[in-house]
Amino acid sequence: MTKNVLKIGLLTVILIGTFSCKNKENELAERRISALESYIDSLKTVSSEDMEKNWDNIAADYDRKNMEASEALASADEKTKNSSTARVDASAAKYDEFKVSIQTKVAANETAKNPSQFLRDRLFGAGKIGNDMSFAWVNKDNILDVYDKFFESYKENKGDFSREDYDEIKLMYEALDSRKNTVEKEGLSGSDNGKIASIKFKFGPMFKANRMGAKSRETSEAKE
């Protein structure tokens, strides 16, 4: 009888200890999630200019607080996990909105500072081509798509290009052609090669005529 009482008493102590420990873990998770939410809400009061200047610090602070909240939540009980996971996810979604906004603004500022980069982004996609005009990312599997998108974008925007733009486009096109010579040796299919040849056949005369037209137009405007 005495042994049973002792066993029950010991079990009760263990259960109380476990419950107390789990309560502490739940409370820690709540504190850290609340801290994360408060931090995200505080970003609403920061001007976009200040946010842009301090974005690296903001990102580091968010990563730390998000990690702390996630780690604490992982140790909480199932009820707390179920009720609080959505709060962490909501904070992440709000942070991503700030992040996209800042990245878009930074990209726009860089484009304004570098018109040539704006042209490269327009023809090949944002960030694909830099000052070195490297097409190392182009391979036998995507080169046809690169040529096709380049040509379609060129046709859509050719009326907006200046004489300097056409000079820049010529350099980019020649760099892409140089990459094609390498890709051909790496297993470019005959079918894709034929389609690229068709694009080049249509692009060449069009580019020549448009470039001459831009030069004539600018010369005429300069005389007025």
Secondary structure by P-SEA (a helix, b strand, c coil): caaaaaaaaaaaaaaaaaaaaaaaaaaaaaaaaaaaaaaaaaaccccaaaaaaaaaaaaaaaaaaaaaaaaaaaaccaaaaaacaaaaaaaaaaaaaaaaaaaaaaaaaaaaacaaaaaaaaccccccccccccccccccccaaaaaaaaaaaaaaccccccaaaaaaaaaaaaaaaaaaaaaaaacccaaaaaaaaaaaaaaaaaaaaaaaaaaaaaaaaaac
